[in-house]
Amino acid sequence: MHVYNNLNGTGKEYNNNGKLLFEGEYLNGERNGKGKEYYLNGELYFEGKYLNNNRNGKGKEYYRNGKVRFEGEYLNDKKWKGKGYDKLNNLVYELNDGKGFIKDYDEDGDLEFEGEYLNSERNGKGKEYYDNGYLIFEGEYLNDKKWKGKEYYDDGKLEFEGEYLYDYKIKGKYYINGKLEYKGEFRYDKKWNGKGYDVSGNIIYELINGNGKVKEYGIYDNLIFEGEYLNGKRNGKGKEYDYKGNLIFEGEYLNGKRKVD
């Protein structure tokens, strides 16, 4: 990003392609005072007040179609008090002191999230959505992170249900094509301590501290991998298969990747 200003006074910011990103007032090289942010196509994205580079005070956000997205007050770059609108300019939520039940839309007006806010963060029950309208997640949030709930594939099928820590899966059930594939503990989203199942629901492997011999199945109920795991990844000898059951690789793996001599 290139910044053109005199550290104090008015100035403008551009990206590397020369597109205007911001214009407004600066103090000590930071956004302080009134300013405007823009989409890459030149349309207005935000106008309002800043303090030390953060949105603070009154302001407005806009959709790409020019309609108001949010109007009110900001605190430390977060929406704090005001009203939110959908792309047709219908009032859909109201925030008071960072608290309320909101509906958050993306820049084009597609619903991304709806749920409870506290301290201008996701806290309580809520839902996230894909662009196609299917659920990504539904459950509970804590300090803007997933806490308990269910995740879904983009075709609407269940992928995971369980518990999270800082958005990482820590305990629960993982599904492939609607069938239980693994149940147990996770570490940084990797299977860690638990049991794996085949498409008929039979236990076929057990992981202890991310180590063991596993069999993985794909969306067509076909075996796609069998081999050794270490630290929750493919490490050691293994085999890969395509969706027709044809062997496509046999050899060594290192940190989840094929080891090529």
PyMOL commands that set and color helices and strands:
alter all, ss='L'
color gray80, all
select strands_A, chain A and resi 2-4+9-14+20-27+30-38+44-51+54-62+68-75+78-85+91-95+100-105+111-118+121-129+135-142+145-152+158-165+168-176+179-187+190-197+203-207+212-217+223-230+233-241+247-254+257-258
alter strands_A, ss='S'
color yellow, strands_A
deselect
rebuild
show_as cartoon
